[in-house]
Amino acid sequence: QVQLVESGGGSVQAGGSLRLSCAASGNIFGINAMGWYRQAPGKERELVATITSGGNTNYADSVKGRFTITRDNAKNTVYLQMNSLEAEATAVYYCQVLKIIGSMRNYQWGQGTQVTVSS
């Protein structure tokens, strides 16, 4: 089992910035992609950004140019730098990791961290 510890959430005014971190520990063998998803009240969880072990990134159209995902493979940590935040970014942000071992693919989630953007 992988333990994921998220940090960096909080409250910020519109136009501000936050940086989220997610550190993986425990049975980290096979971790491939890492990413961030978010879920706003009354809405479904949605992709924010993902990054593979090789550094390939994918972003939701709504955050392109404002959010940056990076990872430190030595620390098994993924980061999400969020700039020019808008009220619509208010949500619980969840870290996700994908483990690939042979033909097995397993997704695990963090507990979530609240981001609140006030206008």
C-alpha positions as a Markdown table, in Angstrom:
| # | Residue | x | y | z |
|---|---|---|---|---|
| 1 | Gln | 0.0 | 0.0 | 0.0 |
| 2 | Val | 1.2 | 3.5 | -0.8 |
| 3 | Gln | 0.6 | 6.3 | 1.6 |
| 4 | Leu | 0.0 | 9.7 | 0.1 |
| 5 | Val | 0.3 | 12.8 | 2.2 |
| 6 | Glu | -0.9 | 16.0 | 0.7 |
| 7 | Ser | -0.1 | 19.5 | 1.9 |
| 8 | Gly | -0.2 | 23.1 | 0.8 |
| 9 | Gly | -4.0 | 23.7 | 0.6 |
| 10 | Gly | -5.6 | 26.8 | 2.1 |
| 11 | Ser | -7.4 | 30.0 | 1.4 |
| 12 | Val | -6.3 | 32.6 | -1.0 |
| 13 | Gln | -7.8 | 35.6 | -2.8 |
| 14 | Ala | -8.4 | 35.5 | -6.5 |
| 15 | Gly | -5.3 | 36.1 | -8.5 |
| 16 | Gly | -3.1 | 34.5 | -5.8 |
| 17 | Ser | -1.0 | 31.4 | -5.8 |
| 18 | Leu | -0.7 | 28.2 | -3.9 |
| 19 | Arg | 1.6 | 25.2 | -4.2 |
| 20 | Leu | 0.4 | 21.7 | -3.4 |
| 21 | Ser | 2.6 | 18.8 | -2.5 |
| 22 | Cys | 2.0 | 15.1 | -2.3 |
| 23 | Ala | 4.6 | 12.8 | -0.9 |
| 24 | Ala | 4.3 | 9.1 | -1.5 |
| 25 | Ser | 5.7 | 6.5 | 1.0 |
| 26 | Gly | 5.4 | 2.9 | 1.8 |
| 27 | Asn | 5.2 | 0.4 | -1.0 |
| 28 | Ile | 6.3 | 2.8 | -3.8 |
| 29 | Phe | 7.6 | 0.2 | -6.1 |
| 30 | Gly | 6.1 | 0.5 | -9.5 |
| 31 | Ile | 4.8 | 4.1 | -9.2 |
| 32 | Asn | 4.5 | 5.5 | -12.7 |
| 33 | Ala | 2.2 | 8.5 | -13.2 |
| 34 | Met | 1.3 | 10.9 | -10.5 |
| 35 | Gly | -1.3 | 13.6 | -10.7 |
| 36 | Trp | -3.9 | 15.9 | -9.2 |
| 37 | Tyr | -7.6 | 15.8 | -9.5 |
| 38 | Arg | -10.2 | 18.1 | -7.9 |
| 39 | Gln | -13.8 | 18.0 | -6.8 |
| 40 | Ala | -15.9 | 21.1 | -6.3 |
| 41 | Pro | -19.1 | 21.0 | -4.2 |
| 42 | Gly | -21.9 | 19.3 | -6.2 |
| 43 | Lys | -19.6 | 18.4 | -9.1 |
| 44 | Glu | -17.7 | 15.2 | -10.2 |
| 45 | Arg | -14.1 | 14.8 | -9.6 |
| 46 | Glu | -12.1 | 16.0 | -12.5 |
| 47 | Leu | -8.5 | 15.8 | -13.8 |
| 48 | Val | -6.3 | 18.8 | -13.1 |
| 49 | Ala | -2.9 | 17.6 | -14.3 |
| 50 | Thr | -0.8 | 14.4 | -14.5 |
| 51 | Ile | 2.9 | 13.7 | -14.9 |
| 52 | Thr | 4.6 | 10.5 | -15.9 |
| 53 | Ser | 7.8 | 9.2 | -14.4 |
| 54 | Gly | 9.5 | 10.4 | -17.5 |
| 55 | Gly | 8.2 | 13.9 | -17.1 |
| 56 | Asn | 5.4 | 14.0 | -19.7 |
| 57 | Thr | 2.6 | 16.2 | -18.5 |
| 58 | Asn | -1.1 | 16.5 | -19.2 |
| 59 | Tyr | -3.3 | 19.4 | -18.1 |
| 60 | Ala | -7.0 | 20.2 | -18.1 |
| 61 | Asp | -7.7 | 22.9 | -20.6 |
| 62 | Ser | -9.0 | 25.1 | -17.8 |
| 63 | Val | -5.7 | 25.3 | -16.0 |
| 64 | Lys | -3.2 | 25.4 | -18.9 |
| 65 | Gly | -0.8 | 28.3 | -18.6 |
| 66 | Arg | -1.6 | 28.9 | -15.0 |
| 67 | Phe | -0.9 | 25.6 | -13.2 |
| 68 | Thr | 2.4 | 23.6 | -13.4 |
| 69 | Ile | 2.9 | 20.1 | -12.3 |
| 70 | Thr | 6.3 | 18.8 | -11.4 |
| 71 | Arg | 7.7 | 15.8 | -9.6 |
| 72 | Asp | 10.8 | 14.9 | -7.7 |
| 73 | Asn | 11.4 | 11.2 | -8.3 |
| 74 | Ala | 14.1 | 11.0 | -5.6 |
| 75 | Lys | 11.6 | 12.2 | -3.1 |
| 76 | Asn | 8.6 | 10.4 | -4.6 |
| 77 | Thr | 6.8 | 13.8 | -4.4 |
| 78 | Val | 4.6 | 15.6 | -6.9 |
| 79 | Tyr | 3.9 | 19.3 | -6.8 |
| 80 | Leu | 1.2 | 21.5 | -8.3 |
| 81 | Gln | 2.0 | 25.2 | -8.6 |
| 82 | Met | -1.2 | 27.1 | -9.0 |
| 83 | Asn | -1.0 | 30.7 | -10.2 |
| 84 | Ser | -3.7 | 33.3 | -11.1 |
| 85 | Leu | -6.2 | 31.4 | -9.1 |
| 86 | Glu | -9.9 | 32.0 | -9.8 |
| 87 | Ala | -12.9 | 31.3 | -7.6 |
| 88 | Glu | -13.8 | 28.4 | -9.9 |
| 89 | Ala | -10.6 | 26.6 | -8.6 |
| 90 | Thr | -12.3 | 26.2 | -5.2 |
| 91 | Ala | -12.4 | 22.5 | -4.5 |
| 92 | Val | -10.8 | 19.6 | -2.7 |
| 93 | Tyr | -7.7 | 18.6 | -4.5 |
| 94 | Tyr | -6.7 | 14.9 | -4.5 |
| 95 | Cys | -3.3 | 13.4 | -5.3 |
| 96 | Gln | -3.4 | 10.2 | -7.3 |
| 97 | Val | -0.6 | 7.7 | -8.2 |
| 98 | Leu | -0.6 | 5.0 | -10.7 |
| 99 | Lys | 1.4 | 1.9 | -10.0 |
| 100 | Ile | 2.2 | -0.5 | -12.8 |
| 101 | Ile | 3.7 | -3.9 | -11.9 |
| 102 | Gly | 3.7 | -6.3 | -14.9 |
| 103 | Ser | 0.2 | -6.2 | -16.3 |
| 104 | Met | -1.3 | -4.9 | -13.1 |
| 105 | Arg | -2.4 | -1.2 | -12.9 |
| 106 | Asn | -3.4 | 0.2 | -9.5 |
| 107 | Tyr | -4.6 | 3.7 | -8.7 |
| 108 | Gln | -4.4 | 5.1 | -5.2 |
| 109 | Trp | -5.7 | 8.4 | -3.8 |
| 110 | Gly | -4.7 | 10.8 | -1.2 |
| 111 | Gln | -7.1 | 12.1 | 1.4 |
| 112 | Gly | -7.5 | 15.5 | -0.3 |
| 113 | Thr | -6.6 | 19.0 | 0.6 |
| 114 | Gln | -9.0 | 22.0 | 0.5 |
| 115 | Val | -8.3 | 24.9 | -1.7 |
| 116 | Thr | -10.6 | 27.9 | -1.3 |
| 117 | Val | -10.3 | 31.0 | -3.6 |
| 118 | Ser | -12.2 | 34.0 | -2.6 |
| 119 | Ser | -13.2 | 36.7 | -5.2 |
